Amino acid sequence: MTDVTTTHTRTTTTTRSLAQALLIGAVVQAALISLPLLDLWIFGSTERHVQAAYPGWGPAEVGADTMAIVVGMAIVGVAGVAGWLFALLAVRRDRRTRAVVTTLFIAGLTVLAFVAGYGAGPYVQIVPLWMGMTTLGVSAITGATALLAAWWRKGR
């Protein structure tokens, strides 16, 4: 027979670990939003990416397409932060934690894989490869950590 105190301690420790993983994921996701913005303001790789795809375009068209890519990445990032916070809320309320974390992990990686790999027109990928892969890879690591924390049970 399982001791009630031991079960409560395990559940509390698991919940605390998952909450920490989700909070770290939200912070990392918020930091990832800065990648396209830093690129727009400092590095310019998205602008070069657009110019390479459309060499005949003038500065206005390149600027508009660059801005569309950056805003699109920022919107995906904000949606990701909302997903992390929603999962954290589910954990705090103890509502179907595993289902919420697993569903959001699958949905988030699906969206990021699509964004990182989707190409149209002359683009091989619309989002520059380094930006898409960095966002996908870092999010996959933090998401897998949260997923492990949701499914991990000590003592089994």
Buried (B, 14 or more C-beta within 10 A) or exposed (E): EEEEEEEEEBEEEBBEBBBBBBBBBBEBBBEBBEBBBEBBEEBEBBBBBBBEBBEEBEEEEBBEBBBEBBEBBBEBBEEBBEBBBBBBEBBEEEEEBEEBBBEBBEEBBEBBBEBBBEEEEEBEBBBBEEBBBBBBEBBBEBBEBBBEBBEEEEEE
